Amino acid sequence: MIRRRPQLLWLLLPYVLFVAALPFVNRVPLLVLWLLGATLVTPVAVGLARRGDLRAERAARAERTERAARTERGDRG
């Protein structure tokens, strides 16, 4: 699925940021800022994944339209 939709890798970013904070829970005084940053990055990552999905959908639609036009003209290839 990732090969077909690599833009979904953006959705791993918030997860990695939250999981990376776990070892530092009782050690880092700025943990709250780290978690706030990870929370603010989440909608950005989702937006980037959505933007990639929309681009891929547009490209697929253009390809289907081109393919339909070619078959209508009788072209092969």
PDB file as gemmi writes it, atoms N, CA and C in Angstrom:
CRYST1    1.000    1.000    1.000  90.00  90.00  90.00 P 1                      
ATOM      1  N   MET A   1       0.815  -1.186   0.000  1.00  0.00           N  
ATOM      2  CA  MET A   1       0.000   0.000   0.000  1.00  0.00           C  
ATOM      3  C   MET A   1       0.867   1.261   0.000  1.00  0.00           C  
ATOM      4  N   ILE A   2       1.984   1.230   0.684  1.00  0.00           N  
ATOM      5  CA  ILE A   2       2.864   2.396   0.724  1.00  0.00           C  
ATOM      6  C   ILE A   2       3.480   2.646  -0.652  1.00  0.00           C  
ATOM      7  N   ARG A   3       3.701   1.607  -1.412  1.00  0.00           N  
ATOM      8  CA  ARG A   3       4.246   1.805  -2.758  1.00  0.00           C  
ATOM      9  C   ARG A   3       3.266   2.568  -3.635  1.00  0.00           C  
ATOM     10  N   ARG A   4       1.996   2.311  -3.443  1.00  0.00           N  
ATOM     11  CA  ARG A   4       0.986   3.016  -4.227  1.00  0.00           C  
ATOM     12  C   ARG A   4       0.683   4.394  -3.670  1.00  0.00           C  
ATOM     13  N   ARG A   5       0.841   4.574  -2.369  1.00  0.00           N  
ATOM     14  CA  ARG A   5       0.505   5.846  -1.723  1.00  0.00           C  
ATOM     15  C   ARG A   5       1.611   6.257  -0.754  1.00  0.00           C  
ATOM     16  N   PRO A   6       2.776   6.660  -1.274  1.00  0.00           N  
ATOM     17  CA  PRO A   6       3.897   7.015  -0.388  1.00  0.00           C  
ATOM     18  C   PRO A   6       3.610   8.251   0.460  1.00  0.00           C  
ATOM     19  N   GLN A   7       2.625   9.052   0.080  1.00  0.00           N  
ATOM     20  CA  GLN A   7       2.300  10.240   0.863  1.00  0.00           C  
ATOM     21  C   GLN A   7       1.789   9.882   2.257  1.00  0.00           C  
ATOM     22  N   LEU A   8       1.388   8.654   2.456  1.00  0.00           N  
ATOM     23  CA  LEU A   8       0.926   8.227   3.778  1.00  0.00           C  
ATOM     24  C   LEU A   8       2.063   8.159   4.796  1.00  0.00           C  
ATOM     25  N   LEU A   9       3.289   8.178   4.315  1.00  0.00           N  
ATOM     26  CA  LEU A   9       4.421   8.187   5.248  1.00  0.00           C  
ATOM     27  C   LEU A   9       4.424   9.443   6.109  1.00  0.00           C  
ATOM     28  N   TRP A  10       3.807  10.533   5.637  1.00  0.00           N  
ATOM     29  CA  TRP A  10       3.698  11.737   6.464  1.00  0.00           C  
ATOM     30  C   TRP A  10       2.963  11.457   7.758  1.00  0.00           C  
ATOM     31  N   LEU A  11       2.052  10.485   7.743  1.00  0.00           N  
ATOM     32  CA  LEU A  11       1.266  10.186   8.933  1.00  0.00           C  
ATOM     33  C   LEU A  11       2.094   9.503  10.025  1.00  0.00           C  
ATOM     34  N   LEU A  12       3.263   9.028   9.674  1.00  0.00           N  
ATOM     35  CA  LEU A  12       4.149   8.431  10.684  1.00  0.00           C  
ATOM     36  C   LEU A  12       4.864   9.486  11.521  1.00  0.00           C  
ATOM     37  N   LEU A  13       4.991  10.683  10.996  1.00  0.00           N  
ATOM     38  CA  LEU A  13       5.743  11.725  11.688  1.00  0.00           C  
ATOM     39  C   LEU A  13       5.208  12.024  13.085  1.00  0.00           C  
ATOM     40  N   PRO A  14       3.923  12.307  13.273  1.00  0.00           N  
ATOM     41  CA  PRO A  14       3.453  12.566  14.639  1.00  0.00           C  
ATOM     42  C   PRO A  14       3.650  11.365  15.565  1.00  0.00           C  
ATOM     43  N   TYR A  15       3.406  10.181  15.045  1.00  0.00           N  
ATOM     44  CA  TYR A  15       3.583   8.971  15.848  1.00  0.00           C  
ATOM     45  C   TYR A  15       5.022   8.854  16.333  1.00  0.00           C  
ATOM     46  N   VAL A  16       5.955   9.056  15.425  1.00  0.00           N  
ATOM     47  CA  VAL A  16       7.371   8.958  15.782  1.00  0.00           C  
ATOM     48  C   VAL A  16       7.738  10.026  16.812  1.00  0.00           C  
ATOM     49  N   LEU A  17       7.218  11.230  16.644  1.00  0.00           N  
ATOM     50  CA  LEU A  17       7.528  12.291  17.608  1.00  0.00           C  
ATOM     51  C   LEU A  17       6.997  11.960  18.999  1.00  0.00           C  
ATOM     52  N   PHE A  18       5.793  11.416  19.079  1.00  0.00           N  
ATOM     53  CA  PHE A  18       5.238  11.060  20.388  1.00  0.00           C  
ATOM     54  C   PHE A  18       5.978   9.875  20.999  1.00  0.00           C  
ATOM     55  N   VAL A  19       6.297   8.879  20.190  1.00  0.00           N  
ATOM     56  CA  VAL A  19       7.004   7.707  20.709  1.00  0.00           C  
ATOM     57  C   VAL A  19       8.432   8.070  21.103  1.00  0.00           C  
ATOM     58  N   ALA A  20       9.060   8.967  20.348  1.00  0.00           N  
ATOM     59  CA  ALA A  20      10.432   9.380  20.674  1.00  0.00           C  
ATOM     60  C   ALA A  20      10.481  10.107  22.012  1.00  0.00           C  
ATOM     61  N   ALA A  21       9.382  10.670  22.452  1.00  0.00           N  
ATOM     62  CA  ALA A  21       9.360  11.400  23.722  1.00  0.00           C  
ATOM     63  C   ALA A  21       9.300  10.449  24.927  1.00  0.00           C  
ATOM     64  N   LEU A  22       8.869   9.236  24.733  1.00  0.00           N  
ATOM     65  CA  LEU A  22       8.676   8.317  25.854  1.00  0.00           C  
ATOM     66  C   LEU A  22       9.919   8.084  26.711  1.00  0.00           C  
ATOM     67  N   PRO A  23      11.094   7.879  26.143  1.00  0.00           N  
ATOM     68  CA  PRO A  23      12.257   7.643  27.004  1.00  0.00           C  
ATOM     69  C   PRO A  23      12.640   8.856  27.860  1.00  0.00           C  
ATOM     70  N   PHE A  24      12.164  10.029  27.488  1.00  0.00           N  
ATOM     71  CA  PHE A  24      12.561  11.254  28.168  1.00  0.00           C  
ATOM     72  C   PHE A  24      11.494  11.802  29.111  1.00  0.00           C  
ATOM     73  N   VAL A  25      10.489  11.006  29.425  1.00  0.00           N  
ATOM     74  CA  VAL A  25       9.348  11.500  30.193  1.00  0.00           C  
ATOM     75  C   VAL A  25       9.764  12.120  31.522  1.00  0.00           C  
ATOM     76  N   ASN A  26      10.654  11.501  32.251  1.00  0.00           N  
ATOM     77  CA  ASN A  26      11.038  12.028  33.563  1.00  0.00           C  
ATOM     78  C   ASN A  26      12.402  12.713  33.560  1.00  0.00           C  
ATOM     79  N   ARG A  27      12.989  12.916  32.392  1.00  0.00           N  
ATOM     80  CA  ARG A  27      14.337  13.460  32.343  1.00  0.00           C  
ATOM     81  C   ARG A  27      14.408  14.860  31.739  1.00  0.00           C  
ATOM     82  N   VAL A  28      13.564  15.166  30.819  1.00  0.00           N  
ATOM     83  CA  VAL A  28      13.681  16.423  30.077  1.00  0.00           C  
ATOM     84  C   VAL A  28      12.692  17.446  30.622  1.00  0.00           C  
ATOM     85  N   PRO A  29      13.182  18.608  31.044  1.00  0.00           N  
ATOM     86  CA  PRO A  29      12.256  19.617  31.577  1.00  0.00           C  
ATOM     87  C   PRO A  29      11.365  20.233  30.499  1.00  0.00           C  
ATOM     88  N   LEU A  30      11.757  20.161  29.249  1.00  0.00           N  
ATOM     89  CA  LEU A  30      10.974  20.757  28.175  1.00  0.00           C  
ATOM     90  C   LEU A  30      10.092  19.737  27.466  1.00  0.00           C  
ATOM     91  N   LEU A  31       9.755  18.671  28.164  1.00  0.00           N  
ATOM     92  CA  LEU A  31       8.917  17.633  27.570  1.00  0.00           C  
ATOM     93  C   LEU A  31       7.577  18.187  27.109  1.00  0.00           C  
ATOM     94  N   VAL A  32       7.009  19.090  27.876  1.00  0.00           N  
ATOM     95  CA  VAL A  32       5.710  19.667  27.500  1.00  0.00           C  
ATOM     96  C   VAL A  32       5.822  20.391  26.161  1.00  0.00           C  
ATOM     97  N   LEU A  33       6.929  21.107  25.968  1.00  0.00           N  
ATOM     98  CA  LEU A  33       7.121  21.786  24.684  1.00  0.00           C  
ATOM     99  C   LEU A  33       7.285  20.795  23.540  1.00  0.00           C  
ATOM    100  N   TRP A  34       7.984  19.690  23.805  1.00  0.00           N  
ATOM    101  CA  TRP A  34       8.147  18.646  22.787  1.00  0.00           C  
ATOM    102  C   TRP A  34       6.782  18.083  22.395  1.00  0.00           C  
ATOM    103  N   LEU A  35       5.964  17.771  23.382  1.00  0.00           N  
ATOM    104  CA  LEU A  35       4.644  17.208  23.096  1.00  0.00           C  
ATOM    105  C   LEU A  35       3.744  18.232  22.419  1.00  0.00           C  
ATOM    106  N   LEU A  36       3.860  19.491  22.794  1.00  0.00           N  
ATOM    107  CA  LEU A  36       3.093  20.536  22.127  1.00  0.00           C  
ATOM    108  C   LEU A  36       3.523  20.649  20.669  1.00  0.00           C  
ATOM    109  N   GLY A  37       4.813  20.603  20.443  1.00  0.00           N  
ATOM    110  CA  GLY A  37       5.307  20.639  19.066  1.00  0.00           C  
ATOM    111  C   GLY A  37       4.820  19.465  18.247  1.00  0.00           C  
ATOM    112  N   ALA A  38       4.843  18.278  18.839  1.00  0.00           N  
ATOM    113  CA  ALA A  38       4.344  17.093  18.140  1.00  0.00           C  
ATOM    114  C   ALA A  38       2.854  17.230  17.845  1.00  0.00           C  
ATOM    115  N   THR A  39       2.122  17.833  18.775  1.00  0.00           N  
ATOM    116  CA  THR A  39       0.689  18.032  18.563  1.00  0.00           C  
ATOM    117  C   THR A  39       0.444  19.031  17.436  1.00  0.00           C  
ATOM    118  N   LEU A  40       1.264  20.059  17.357  1.00  0.00           N  
ATOM    119  CA  LEU A  40       1.101  21.047  16.293  1.00  0.00           C  
ATOM    120  C   LEU A  40       1.550  20.516  14.933  1.00  0.00           C  
ATOM    121  N   VAL A  41       2.474  19.573  14.930  1.00  0.00           N  
ATOM    122  CA  VAL A  41       2.938  18.980  13.673  1.00  0.00           C  
ATOM    123  C   VAL A  41       1.891  18.029  13.091  1.00  0.00           C  
ATOM    124  N   THR A  42       1.045  17.469  13.942  1.00  0.00           N  
ATOM    125  CA  THR A  42       0.067  16.480  13.489  1.00  0.00           C  
ATOM    126  C   THR A  42      -0.838  17.002  12.374  1.00  0.00           C  
ATOM    127  N   PRO A  43      -1.512  18.154  12.514  1.00  0.00           N  
ATOM    128  CA  PRO A  43      -2.360  18.605  11.409  1.00  0.00           C  
ATOM    129  C   PRO A  43      -1.568  18.947  10.148  1.00  0.00           C  
ATOM    130  N   VAL A  44      -0.326  19.378  10.313  1.00  0.00           N  
ATOM    131  CA  VAL A  44       0.509  19.650   9.145  1.00  0.00           C  
ATOM    132  C   VAL A  44       0.780  18.356   8.385  1.00  0.00           C  
ATOM    133  N   ALA A  45       1.116  17.294   9.116  1.00  0.00           N  
ATOM    134  CA  ALA A  45       1.384  16.000   8.483  1.00  0.00           C  
ATOM    135  C   ALA A  45       0.136  15.451   7.801  1.00  0.00           C  
ATOM    136  N   VAL A  46      -1.008  15.594   8.440  1.00  0.00           N  
ATOM    137  CA  VAL A  46      -2.258  15.129   7.835  1.00  0.00           C  
ATOM    138  C   VAL A  46      -2.561  15.941   6.572  1.00  0.00           C  
ATOM    139  N   GLY A  47      -2.313  17.240   6.633  1.00  0.00           N  
ATOM    140  CA  GLY A  47      -2.532  18.078   5.455  1.00  0.00           C  
ATOM    141  C   GLY A  47      -1.621  17.702   4.300  1.00  0.00           C  
ATOM    142  N   LEU A  48      -0.366  17.394   4.608  1.00  0.00           N  
ATOM    143  CA  LEU A  48       0.565  16.979   3.557  1.00  0.00           C  
ATOM    144  C   LEU A  48       0.153  15.645   2.942  1.00  0.00           C  
ATOM    145  N   ALA A  49      -0.325  14.728   3.772  1.00  0.00           N  
ATOM    146  CA  ALA A  49      -0.796  13.439   3.258  1.00  0.00           C  
ATOM    147  C   ALA A  49      -2.022  13.637   2.374  1.00  0.00           C  
ATOM    148  N   ARG A  50      -2.915  14.524   2.799  1.00  0.00           N  
ATOM    149  CA  ARG A  50      -4.119  14.802   2.001  1.00  0.00           C  
ATOM    150  C   ARG A  50      -3.742  15.451   0.677  1.00  0.00           C  
ATOM    151  N   ARG A  51      -2.812  16.388   0.732  1.00  0.00           N  
ATOM    152  CA  ARG A  51      -2.372  17.053  -0.495  1.00  0.00           C  
ATOM    153  C   ARG A  51      -1.763  16.048  -1.474  1.00  0.00           C  
ATOM    154  N   GLY A  52      -0.981  15.113  -0.940  1.00  0.00           N  
ATOM    155  CA  GLY A  52      -0.418  14.067  -1.791  1.00  0.00           C  
ATOM    156  C   GLY A  52      -1.488  13.173  -2.376  1.00  0.00           C  
ATOM    157  N   ASP A  53      -2.507  12.849  -1.588  1.00  0.00           N  
ATOM    158  CA  ASP A  53      -3.618  12.047  -2.092  1.00  0.00           C  
ATOM    159  C   ASP A  53      -4.362  12.771  -3.210  1.00  0.00           C  
ATOM    160  N   LEU A  54      -4.603  14.067  -3.019  1.00  0.00           N  
ATOM    161  CA  LEU A  54      -5.312  14.830  -4.042  1.00  0.00           C  
ATOM    162  C   LEU A  54      -4.502  14.904  -5.329  1.00  0.00           C  
ATOM    163  N   ARG A  55      -3.183  15.090  -5.203  1.00  0.00           N  
ATOM    164  CA  ARG A  55      -2.331  15.112  -6.395  1.00  0.00           C  
ATOM    165  C   ARG A  55      -2.367  13.770  -7.118  1.00  0.00           C  
ATOM    166  N   ALA A  56      -2.252  12.698  -6.371  1.00  0.00           N  
ATOM    167  CA  ALA A  56      -2.274  11.367  -6.980  1.00  0.00           C  
ATOM    168  C   ALA A  56      -3.616  11.101  -7.646  1.00  0.00           C  
ATOM    169  N   GLU A  57      -4.685  11.549  -7.002  1.00  0.00           N  
ATOM    170  CA  GLU A  57      -6.017  11.357  -7.582  1.00  0.00           C  
ATOM    171  C   GLU A  57      -6.150  12.151  -8.879  1.00  0.00           C  
ATOM    172  N   ARG A  58      -5.653  13.391  -8.885  1.00  0.00           N  
ATOM    173  CA  ARG A  58      -5.704  14.206 -10.105  1.00  0.00           C  
ATOM    174  C   ARG A  58      -4.900  13.558 -11.223  1.00  0.00           C  
ATOM    175  N   ALA A  59      -3.720  13.040 -10.902  1.00  0.00           N  
ATOM    176  CA  ALA A  59      -2.882  12.394 -11.910  1.00  0.00           C  
ATOM    177  C   ALA A  59      -3.555  11.144 -12.458  1.00  0.00           C  
ATOM    178  N   ALA A  60      -4.182  10.369 -11.581  1.00  0.00           N  
ATOM    179  CA  ALA A  60      -4.871   9.156 -12.022  1.00  0.00           C  
ATOM    180  C   ALA A  60      -6.058   9.508 -12.914  1.00  0.00           C  
ATOM    181  N   ARG A  61      -6.774  10.561 -12.531  1.00  0.00           N  
ATOM    182  CA  ARG A  61      -7.924  10.984 -13.337  1.00  0.00           C  
ATOM    183  C   ARG A  61      -7.473  11.451 -14.714  1.00  0.00           C  
ATOM    184  N   ALA A  62      -6.373  12.202 -14.781  1.00  0.00           N  
ATOM    185  CA  ALA A  62      -5.851  12.667 -16.066  1.00  0.00           C  
ATOM    186  C   ALA A  62      -5.401  11.487 -16.923  1.00  0.00           C  
ATOM    187  N   GLU A  63      -4.788  10.500 -16.271  1.00  0.00           N  
ATOM    188  CA  GLU A  63      -4.349   9.318 -17.014  1.00  0.00           C  
ATOM    189  C   GLU A  63      -5.538   8.541 -17.573  1.00  0.00           C  
ATOM    190  N   ARG A  64      -6.588   8.395 -16.757  1.00  0.00           N  
ATOM    191  CA  ARG A  64      -7.788   7.704 -17.239  1.00  0.00           C  
ATOM    192  C   ARG A  64      -8.426   8.455 -18.397  1.00  0.00           C  
ATOM    193  N   THR A  65      -8.470   9.779 -18.305  1.00  0.00           N  
ATOM    194  CA  THR A  65      -9.046  10.586 -19.373  1.00  0.00           C  
ATOM    195  C   THR A  65      -8.240  10.440 -20.651  1.00  0.00           C  
ATOM    196  N   GLU A  66      -6.916  10.484 -20.514  1.00  0.00           N  
ATOM    197  CA  GLU A  66      -6.049  10.325 -21.683  1.00  0.00           C  
ATOM    198  C   GLU A  66      -6.214   8.941 -22.297  1.00  0.00           C  
ATOM    199  N   ARG A  67      -6.288   7.922 -21.454  1.00  0.00           N  
ATOM    200  CA  ARG A  67      -6.456   6.561 -21.944  1.00  0.00           C  
ATOM    201  C   ARG A  67      -7.795   6.417 -22.664  1.00  0.00           C  
ATOM    202  N   ALA A  68      -8.845   7.011 -22.126  1.00  0.00           N  
ATOM    203  CA  ALA A  68     -10.160   6.946 -22.764  1.00  0.00           C  
ATOM    204  C   ALA A  68     -10.134   7.668 -24.105  1.00  0.00           C  
ATOM    205  N   ALA A  69      -9.442   8.797 -24.169  1.00  0.00           N  
ATOM    206  CA  ALA A  69      -9.353   9.535 -25.423  1.00  0.00           C  
ATOM    207  C   ALA A  69      -8.590   8.727 -26.472  1.00  0.00           C  
ATOM    208  N   ARG A  70      -7.528   8.045 -26.045  1.00  0.00           N  
ATOM    209  CA  ARG A  70      -6.760   7.240 -26.981  1.00  0.00           C  
ATOM    210  C   ARG A  70      -7.576   6.073 -27.518  1.00  0.00           C  
ATOM    211  N   THR A  71      -8.319   5.419 -26.647  1.00  0.00           N  
ATOM    212  CA  THR A  71      -9.131   4.283 -27.107  1.00  0.00           C  
ATOM    213  C   THR A  71     -10.268   4.763 -28.000  1.00  0.00           C  
ATOM    214  N   GLU A  72     -10.770   5.957 -27.722  1.00  0.00           N  
ATOM    215  CA  GLU A  72     -11.828   6.509 -28.567  1.00  0.00           C  
ATOM    216  C   GLU A  72     -11.305   6.812 -29.964  1.00  0.00           C  
ATOM    217  N   ARG A  73     -10.054   7.280 -30.043  1.00  0.00           N  
ATOM    218  CA  ARG A  73      -9.438   7.562 -31.345  1.00  0.00           C  
ATOM    219  C   ARG A  73      -8.958   6.299 -32.025  1.00  0.00           C  
ATOM    220  N   GLY A  74      -8.856   5.229 -31.265  1.00  0.00           N  
ATOM    221  CA  GLY A  74      -8.367   3.974 -31.834  1.00  0.00           C  
ATOM    222  C   GLY A  74      -6.878   3.796 -31.731  1.00  0.00           C  
ATOM    223  N   ASP A  75      -6.238   4.668 -30.988  1.00  0.00           N  
ATOM    224  CA  ASP A  75      -4.781   4.545 -30.783  1.00  0.00           C  
ATOM    225  C   ASP A  75      -4.492   3.409 -29.833  1.00  0.00           C  
ATOM    226  N   ARG A  76      -3.306   2.867 -29.978  1.00  0.00           N  
ATOM    227  CA  ARG A  76      -2.852   1.853 -29.023  1.00  0.00           C  
ATOM    228  C   ARG A  76      -1.569   2.361 -28.390  1.00  0.00           C  
ATOM    229  N   GLY A  77      -1.395   2.006 -27.094  1.00  0.00           N  
ATOM    230  CA  GLY A  77      -0.137   2.391 -26.463  1.00  0.00           C  
ATOM    231  C   GLY A  77      -0.253   3.099 -25.213  1.00  0.00           C  
TER     232      GLY A  77                                                      
END                                                                             
